[in-house]
Amino acid sequence: MTNSTTSSHALGGKVEIKPRHMSFPFSDVQEKFFWGGNSVMSVFAGALSSTFPPGEAEFIESVRNYRDQVTDETLLKQIKGFIGQEGHHSHQHKQANLVLQERGIDAVRLEKHLEKDIKKYIGRKHVNNKFRLAMTVGMEHLTAIMAEHILTKPESLGELNPTVKELLMWHAVEEIEHKAVAFDLFMLCENDQKYLRRVLRLTAVLFTVRIACYMVALLIWARKRPSWKELKEFGSFMFNKKTGLLPGIRSNYKDYFKPGFHPWDHANQDLVDMWKKEMYRPEHDLGLQRAKAKAEKKAEKKAAAEAAASDANLDSGLPA
């Protein structure tokens, strides 16, 4: 590895990968087209959300296939954090998909479709553990650079429903935190960066085609023909030179093909810190609420024990 990669790896080793057990108020999503009333933008978000539960389950399995080969304690700890974060992303998007289905955007139907596709995919002869992990590395790169884009330019999300926006921002932060785990695991066990580059090209095409097809399906099932205005707004979201998704991720995408590239060459830990300071809502963090409740209960028990000891000392005539 190059010196750049080594220093980047060191930076990644300092990032805590700790699952946050969030719970978002999806009941607040009342509108069918929850992204500023735009049907195209809304089905784009629905299509993405539909892929997360089955997709992230596959990411977890592809990493578990190699975990027994790892002896490095730091990487093992990060793998544990990766699995925890991805598992909770899957859970929250399942909840979101159920609400979208109730509103008329059937993300659950697509979720089940992808589950079947993945089962067929992993049963094919050419799909070995190396290919599965390489696909995961590629998807982790795509999600990490999209995460950086929306955290850097939150204005690009426009009039997205606040609850859905909060979900995406939390998901984005954790994608950045664990963005190097699958990559480091692959390089440790397979050490074939040329293979990763080839697979990313395939991954990007397959992902783009699937999301496009899923968007069309959601519009058909919702019996919605988008207006020209809606299409223009979506086009701006994707291609605007200042805030567009594709211009925003193009440079970071290309970096993957540089010799010696490492995900932490994009040193964007500051975005995680910014989210914690400006966007994190502790009232939606179930893990934090449980920890507080446990601490309060422990404090109450301690106070009761001290009070009982004090009463006993008074009864025996000893100073409290």
C-alpha positions as a printed Julia matrix, in Angstrom:
320×3 Matrix{Float64}:
   0.0     0.0     0.0
   1.07    3.57   -0.56
   1.85    5.98    2.28
  -1.42    7.76    1.49
  -3.36    4.56    1.97
  -1.54    3.72    5.18
  -2.28    7.12    6.71
  -5.89    6.9     5.53
  -6.23    3.48    7.13
  -4.89    4.96   10.37
  -7.54    7.68   10.21
 -10.26    5.09    9.67
  -9.0     3.16   12.69
  -9.72    6.2    14.87
 -13.37    6.45   13.83
 -15.74    4.79   16.26
 -18.21    2.5    14.49
 -20.97    2.26   17.04
 -24.57    1.42   16.08
 -27.12    4.03   17.12
 -30.47    2.44   17.85
 -32.7     5.12   16.4
 -36.48    5.18   16.1
 -38.01    7.74   13.78
 -41.61    9.04   13.86
 -42.62    7.68   10.46
 -46.27    8.35   11.29
 -45.4    11.98   10.55
 -45.09   11.03    6.88
 -48.68   11.71    5.87
 -48.31   12.64    2.21
 -48.12   10.07   -0.56
 -45.59   12.22   -2.39
 -43.59   13.27    0.63
 -40.75   15.01   -1.21
 -42.27   18.45   -1.76
 -45.27   16.92   -3.51
 -43.02   15.69   -6.33
 -43.92   12.15   -7.4
 -40.6    11.46   -9.16
 -38.47   12.59   -6.23
 -40.68   10.58   -3.86
 -40.43    7.33   -5.82
 -36.67    7.85   -6.09
 -36.48    7.87   -2.3
 -38.9     4.93   -2.16
 -36.85    2.92   -4.65
 -33.68    3.53   -2.65
 -35.36    2.6     0.63
 -36.73   -0.61   -0.85
 -33.21   -1.85   -1.64
 -31.72   -1.25    1.78
 -33.15   -4.11    3.9
 -32.26   -6.98    1.51
 -29.15   -5.23    0.2
 -27.65   -4.61    3.61
 -28.46   -8.16    4.71
 -26.31   -9.32    1.78
 -23.53   -6.88    2.74
 -23.5    -8.36    6.23
 -23.33  -11.94    4.95
 -20.54  -11.13    2.48
 -18.46   -9.72    5.36
 -19.25  -12.61    7.69
 -17.92  -15.01    5.05
 -14.43  -13.61    5.7
 -14.57  -12.65    9.37
 -12.92  -15.87   10.6
  -9.8   -15.0     8.61
  -9.23  -11.79   10.59
  -6.97  -11.62   13.65
  -6.52   -7.83   13.85
  -8.49   -6.64   16.88
  -9.23   -3.2    15.44
 -10.69   -4.63   12.24
 -12.69   -7.24   14.16
 -14.17   -4.48   16.3
 -15.02   -2.48   13.18
 -16.64   -5.52   11.55
 -18.84   -5.89   14.62
 -19.79   -2.22   14.38
 -20.43   -2.53   10.63
 -22.79   -5.47   11.14
 -24.62   -3.64   13.93
 -25.04   -0.44   11.94
 -26.15   -2.18    8.75
 -28.59   -4.36   10.65
 -30.24   -1.35   12.22
 -30.35    0.51    8.9
 -32.24   -2.48    7.51
 -34.69   -2.4    10.42
 -35.45    1.32   10.14
 -35.91    1.19    6.37
 -38.29   -1.75    6.79
 -40.39    0.48    9.04
 -40.19    3.3     6.51
 -41.17    0.97    3.66
 -44.28   -0.16    5.51
 -45.39    3.45    5.94
 -44.67    4.24    2.29
 -46.75    1.23    1.29
 -49.65    2.53    3.37
 -49.35    5.92    1.64
 -49.46    4.35   -1.84
 -45.76    3.89   -2.68
 -45.27    0.13   -2.52
 -41.63   -0.1    -1.44
 -42.39   -3.37    0.38
 -43.25   -5.1    -2.89
 -39.89   -4.04   -4.32
 -38.12   -5.07   -1.13
 -39.47   -8.6    -1.52
 -38.56   -8.58   -5.22
 -34.94   -7.79   -4.41
 -34.86  -10.46   -1.7
 -35.77  -13.05   -4.35
 -33.23  -11.64   -6.8
 -30.44  -11.84   -4.22
 -31.29  -15.47   -3.4
 -31.02  -16.32   -7.1
 -27.83  -14.27   -7.42
 -25.91  -16.0    -4.61
 -26.92  -19.4    -6.0
 -25.13  -18.84   -9.31
 -21.87  -20.69   -9.96
 -19.77  -17.59  -10.73
 -20.91  -15.77   -7.59
 -18.23  -16.78   -5.1
 -17.34  -15.13   -1.79
 -14.74  -12.89   -3.44
 -17.28  -11.5    -5.9
 -19.91  -10.98   -3.2
 -17.51   -9.04   -0.98
 -16.24   -7.01   -3.94
 -19.84   -6.05   -4.77
 -20.29   -4.98   -1.16
 -17.1    -2.89   -1.31
 -18.4    -1.22   -4.47
 -21.82   -0.47   -3.0
 -20.22    0.84    0.19
 -18.21    3.26   -1.92
 -21.31    4.44   -3.77
 -23.33    4.92   -0.58
 -20.43    6.69    1.15
 -19.94    9.25   -1.61
 -23.69    9.86   -1.85
 -23.71   10.27    1.93
 -20.95   12.85    1.73
 -22.9    14.74   -0.93
 -26.13   15.11    1.04
 -24.31   15.94    4.29
 -22.2    18.54    2.5
 -25.15   19.97    0.56
 -28.31   19.33    2.58
 -30.04   22.05    0.58
 -30.06   19.6    -2.33
 -32.81   17.67   -0.53
 -35.18   20.59   -0.93
 -38.63   20.06    0.61
 -38.1    16.45    1.67
 -40.3    15.39    4.6
 -38.33   16.15    7.83
 -38.63   12.6     9.21
 -37.39   11.03    5.98
 -34.6    13.6     5.86
 -33.58   12.74    9.42
 -33.54    9.04    8.48
 -31.32    9.69    5.45
 -28.91   11.92    7.37
 -28.45    9.35   10.16
 -27.97    6.62    7.57
 -25.47    8.8     5.69
 -23.38    9.45    8.8
 -23.06    5.77    9.62
 -22.2     4.94    5.99
 -19.28    7.34    6.31
 -18.2     5.87    9.65
 -17.98    2.3     8.35
 -17.1     3.06    4.7
 -13.69    1.36    4.86
 -14.58   -1.84    6.71
 -15.48   -4.05    3.75
 -12.63   -2.54    1.74
 -10.04   -3.25    4.45
 -11.38   -6.78    4.87
 -11.19   -7.45    1.13
  -7.65   -6.09    0.84
  -6.53   -8.1     3.85
  -7.96  -11.37    2.57
  -7.85  -10.99   -1.24
  -5.49   -8.03   -1.88
  -6.78   -7.48   -5.41
  -7.56   -3.82   -6.05
  -7.78   -4.26   -9.83
 -10.61   -6.73   -9.27
 -12.41   -4.16   -7.08
 -12.22   -1.6    -9.89
 -13.73   -3.99  -12.42
 -16.53   -4.96  -10.07
 -17.37   -1.34   -9.2
 -18.1    -0.59  -12.85
 -20.56   -3.47  -12.93
 -22.03   -2.52   -9.55
 -22.67    1.08  -10.61
 -24.48    0.01  -13.78
 -26.62   -2.63  -12.06
 -27.54   -0.27   -9.22
 -28.49    2.56  -11.6
 -30.64    0.31  -13.78
 -32.4    -1.25  -10.79
 -33.25    2.1    -9.2
 -34.57    3.42  -12.53
 -36.76    0.34  -13.06
 -38.01    0.48   -9.49
 -38.95    4.14   -9.89
 -41.0     3.35  -12.99
 -42.7     0.45  -11.21
 -43.63    2.62   -8.23
 -45.14    5.28  -10.49
 -47.17    2.69  -12.4
 -48.46    1.06   -9.22
 -49.3     4.51   -7.81
 -51.17    5.3   -11.06
 -49.22    8.52  -11.4
 -48.02   10.21  -14.58
 -45.39   12.81  -13.6
 -45.77   16.36  -14.81
 -43.07   18.12  -16.8
 -42.38   20.3   -13.75
 -41.75   17.23  -11.58
 -39.37   15.77  -14.16
 -37.46   19.07  -14.38
 -37.12   19.21  -10.59
 -35.78   15.67  -10.51
 -33.4    16.5   -13.35
 -32.1    19.45  -11.35
 -31.67   17.25   -8.27
 -29.59   14.81  -10.31
 -27.65   17.09  -12.69
 -27.51   20.68  -11.33
 -23.86   21.81  -11.5
 -23.86   23.23   -7.96
 -26.1    20.87   -5.99
 -26.78   17.92   -8.31
 -26.14   14.39   -7.07
 -24.15   13.16  -10.08
 -21.82   16.2   -10.39
 -21.41   16.05   -6.6
 -20.16   12.46   -6.52
 -18.31   12.29   -9.86
 -14.84   13.16   -8.55
 -15.08   10.87   -5.52
 -16.34    8.05   -7.71
 -13.33    8.36  -10.02
 -10.91    8.3    -7.07
 -11.76    4.62   -6.57
  -9.79    3.83   -9.74
  -6.57    5.47   -8.56
  -3.72    3.09   -7.62
  -3.53    2.67   -3.85
  -6.92    4.27   -3.21
  -8.39    3.89    0.28
 -11.87    5.12    1.35
 -10.35    7.32    4.04
  -8.47    9.25    1.35
 -11.78   11.13    1.56
 -11.11   12.38    5.08
 -14.61   13.58    5.95
 -14.9    12.76    9.64
 -15.87   16.42   10.11
 -19.26   15.61    8.54
 -19.94   13.09   11.31
 -19.0    15.71   13.9
 -21.23   18.27   12.18
 -24.19   15.85   12.24
 -23.69   15.14   15.94
 -23.63   18.85   16.7
 -26.34   20.17   14.38
 -28.65   17.33   13.26
 -28.61   14.56   15.85
 -31.84   14.32   17.86
 -31.28   12.38   21.09
 -35.04   11.97   21.63
 -35.05    9.56   18.67
 -32.08    7.55   19.96
 -33.54    4.5    21.7
 -30.1     3.35   22.8
 -29.47    6.64   24.57
 -32.92    6.6    26.18
 -32.38    3.06   27.46
 -28.95    3.96   28.83
 -30.42    6.98   30.64
 -33.25    4.9    32.09
 -30.77    2.26   33.26
 -28.54    4.89   34.87
 -31.52    6.51   36.61
 -32.69    3.14   37.93
 -29.2     2.37   39.21
 -29.01    5.77   40.91
 -32.41    5.19   42.54
 -31.29    1.8    43.9
 -28.08    3.33   45.25
 -30.0     6.17   46.93
 -32.46    3.68   48.46
 -29.6     1.52   49.77
 -27.86    4.54   51.28
 -31.11    5.68   52.9
 -31.67    2.2    54.37
 -28.1     2.13   55.72
 -28.57    5.56   57.26
 -31.82    4.47   58.97
 -30.12    1.35   60.31
 -27.28    3.43   61.78
 -29.77    5.76   63.47
 -31.66    2.82   64.97
 -28.43    1.41   66.43
 -27.38    4.76   67.86
 -24.36    5.06   65.53
 -23.65    8.22   63.5
 -25.0     8.04   59.95
